[in-house]
Amino acid sequence: PIGNTGKFITQFDSNTESNIESAYRIEFNAGNSSYQEGLIKINSQNQVISLSPSTINSLETSQNETSGLAFINGRLFSINDGENPNQIHELNASTGEVLRNITVTNASNVDWEDLAQSETHLFIGDFGNNLGNRKDLVIYRVSIAELLNQDNLTAEQIKFNYPNQTDFSGSSENHRFDCEAMIFYQNKLHLFSKNRGFNNSDHYVLPAIPGDYEAELVETFSLNALVTGADINRENGEISLIGFRFLGLNPLEQAIWISEGIREDQKLNNFYPEIKIGYIPIRGFPEGIVYQESGHLLISSERFVLEGVYNIPATLAIIGLEGSH
């Protein structure tokens, strides 16, 4: 069981001829008698290619546009994206309940999209850029010691621009300069763009200290999807990306991609097979992703509304990665 909200049973099947195992999990919510069927798929190399996140809880309406997560000293923090207050929210990691609202007094939330953390600082990525016309891209840096103990923070600024951008007309959303994913590694910030119309991602690197910089483009990689979040396992260096794709009769399919880590040349090293985790009309828009100290991934999803068809609340879910890659 995850938390106190439900129970589940699991049925394992093994095909000895093809040496493929799978597991069906049926999850029961004790509160409303609904259930969800989950499927774990494993390929012929015994690598997991499909997982079903376990929903911890629906989030409060103040978290409808959750966009980034951080897990610090056993405590969970979140942010909402653009046109929301310039606040970091502390959540109960077991229930999703909002415990604190922390204001960054000298920052505005143009389009906050992801969180990253060092040993001493939390980084807030204000780099959402739907139309590609922003010239005020910034990452705010706040003290973790103050974050854990104060409700009002002052931030330092890491300003930056993309070296390969020349068009700021905002004439189309199909461009390469939107970003929703960021990690911290060895005193640098790594940004992964969300390239609509291209279904790939540009990987940029920035210093993690205040200043005004031109981001360094180190690689472009294709996942045939749009990247919406990232985090790094500080114990082994592996990196998880989350995102979605438009796919025929199953639109808005969610997935995560796990890299072994960052090479000396700053590029991502060796992706494991893609792990599908469901569909947005069932789980909402995947945005926040963070490693718990136990090695599990916590995922937050935005509310998803299609008038008269869907009204999926924002949710917090968990995925266990043991043995998955």
N, C-alpha and C positions, 0 to 999 in steps of 0.2 A: 504493500500500500504506500501511496505518496500522501503525506499529511494525514488528515483525519476525514477526508471527504469521500472516500470510496474504496472499493476493493477490486481485484481483478483475478481472472484465472487464465492460464496459458496452456495451449495445446501444442506439443512439438510433433512434427512429422519428419521422417527421414526416408529419403529415396536412395537405397543402396546401389542401384544401377548407375545413377548419375552422380552419386556422392554429394548430393545437395540436401541440406537441411533447412527447414523453415519453421517458424513458430507463429501461431495465431494467438493474439491476446485479446480477450474481451474485457472491457473495463466498465465497471458499474458505478454509477454515482448514487450513493445512498440517499441523497437529498431529494432527487426528483425521479428516480427509477429509470433514467435514461441510460443508454450504454453506447459504447464506441468500440468498433472492432479494429484492432491494429494488426499489422502484418510485418514481420521481420523477414527479409529475403537475404539469402546468402548465395554468392556466385560459386562457380566450380573451384575457385581458389580459396574458398572458405572466408571470403571478405564480405562484410555486410554491405548491401546496396540499398536497403530500405529499412527504416526504423519508424516507430510510431511514438512521438513524444507523449509523455503522461502529463495531462493538464493539472497543474497545482490549484489554480483558481482563476476565475474572472477577476480582472482588475477594476479598481474604482474608475468612475467616469473621468476623473482628473487625469487618468493615465491613458485616455483613448488614443493618443498619438505618441505612445511610447516609442522611442527611437534608439536608445542606447542603454547598456547595463554595465555596471562595475561591481566586483565582489571584493571587498577590502576588509581584512581582519574579521571574516565571518559575517560581514554586514553587506547588504545589497543596496545599490544606488541606481537610480534611473533618471532619464531626462525625457522630455517631450520635444517634438520638432517645432518648426516655425510657427509664429503667431501665438505661441504659448508663453507663460511667464518665464523670466530668466531665473529658473529655479532647478536645483537638483533635489530629487525626492529619495528619501530613505524608505525602503520597503521591507516588510517582514518576509524573509526568504522562504518561509514555510507556508504563508497564506497570501502573499501579495498585498497585504494591508499597508497603506501609507502611514508611516510612523512619524516622519519629519518632512518639512519643506524648508530647503536651505536656499537663500537668495544670494546670487552673485551680484553684488550691488553695482559694480561698474561695468556690467556686460549687458548686451541686448541679445535676445533670441531671434535672430533673423531666420536661421534654419539650423538649429542644433540637430546633429544626426548620430554622433557616436561618442563613446567614452573610452579612454585608455588610461593606463596607470603605470607609474614607476613606483619605486619604494617610497618616494617622498611627495609625489604630486599626482593629482588627477587632471587629465586633459579633456577638454570639452571641444569637440569639433563643430564649429559653426561654418560648415562648408557645403551644406545643401544648396543646390544651384540648378533648379529645374530647367530654367530657360537659358542657362549658360551666360548670363549677362552680369554676374556679380564681379565687382572689383574690390570688394571688402572682405575677402575670405580671411578667416582668423581662427586660431585655436587658442582657447583660454586655458591658463594653467593656474590651478589653485592648490593650496597646501592640504595634504591629507590630514595632518595633525589638526588643522583648523576645521576641516570638513567633519571630522569625527566628533567635534566638541562644540561647534558654533553654528548658529542659524543664519549668520550673515558673513559672507566671504568677499574678499577683494582678489581679483584675478590679474595676472600678468598676461601679455598678449604675444602670440607668435603669428605674425602676419605673413601671408605668402601669396604667390601667383603661380600659374602654370606656364612653363617656358614655351609650350607649343600652342598657346591660345592667342589668336589674333582677332577673332570675330566675337564681339560683345553685343551684337545686335539683338539677341534674344528672339530671333525669328523662328526658332524650332526647338523642340525638346530632344530631337535626335542629334546629340552632340556628345563630346567626350569629357565634359568638365563639371559633371555632377559627381558628388562623392557622399557616401553614407557609411564608410567603413574605415577604421583606424586601429592600429596597435602601437605599443611602445616596445622597442627592443634595443638594447645596448646604446642608450642615450640618443636614440633617433626615433622619430615618428614615421610610420609607414602608412600611407593612404592608398586605398583601392577604389578606383572610380566606378561609377554606375553608368555604363555607356549605352544609352538607349539607341536603338537602330543598328547597333554593332554587336550586341550580346557578348562583349568582352570587357576586360578591365585593365586600366593603366595603373601601374604600381609606381608611386612616387615616394621619395624619402626627404625628410626635413630634419634639421636640428631640433632638439626638444628643449631649447632655451629661448627666452624672449628675444625678439628681433624681427626683421623684415627680410624675407627670403624669396628666392626663386626655387621652387620645388625641383628636385632632380628626378627625371623620368628614367627608371631603371629597367622596366620591361613592360610588355603587354602580353597578357595571357587570356585564353578563351575558355570559358566554362559553358558557353552556349546559354547564358543566363545573365541576370542582373544582380550584382552584389549589393546587399543592403546592410551588412554588419560583419564584424570580425573581432576575434580575440585570440590571445596567445596563452598557452599553458606554460606558466612560469617554471614548472617543475621539469619539463622535458623539451620545451621550445616549440612544440607543434602548434600550428595555427589553424583555426577553424574559420571559414567564411560561410555566411548564410545568404540566401537569395532566392529568386524565383524566376520562372520563365513562362511565356505563353506557349501552350502546347495543345493544338488541335481540339479534340473533344474534352480534354482535361485541362482547361485553362488555368493559368496561375499556379503551376506546380512548384512546391517548395522543395529545397534541397540544402544540404551542407556539404562543404568540400574541406578536406583536412590535408594540410601540407606538413611534411616532416619538419619544416622550419625554414630559417633564412640562411642562405649560403654566405660565404665571405664576400662575394660580389653583390650582396644585398638582394639577390633574387630569391624567390620562393623555391624550395627544394622538393620535388617529387610529390605530386598529389596522389592520394589514395583514390580508389573508385568513388564516384559520386554516391552520396547517401540521400535517397529521397525520403522526405519526412511528411508528406501530405499535400493538401491543396488549400489554397487561400479561402475559398468559399466554406471550408470546414474550420480552419484554424485561424483565419485572419492574416493580415500582412506581416510576414516575419521581419523584424527590425533589430531588436537587441539580442546579443549573444554574449555569454560570459562563462568562463570555467569556474566552477566551484572548487574549493580546496580539495574535495574528494575526487576530482577529475570528471565529474558530471558537467554537462552543459545546461545552463539555464537559458531559456529563450522567451523573449516577450514579443507579442504580436499586436499590431494596431487593430482597432475596431474596423470591421469591414461591413459596409452598408450598401446594398443595392435595393433601391426603393421597391417594396412589395415582394422582394424575393429573399434577400439575406439581411440579417442584422446580427452579426457575429461580434460579441463584445471583445474588448482587449483582454488578452490572457497572459498568464505566466505558466510556462511548461518546463519539463525537465527531460533530458535524454541521458541515459547511461551509456558511456563509451567503452566500457570494459570489453575487450575482445573484439571490438568492431573493426580494427584495422591493424 
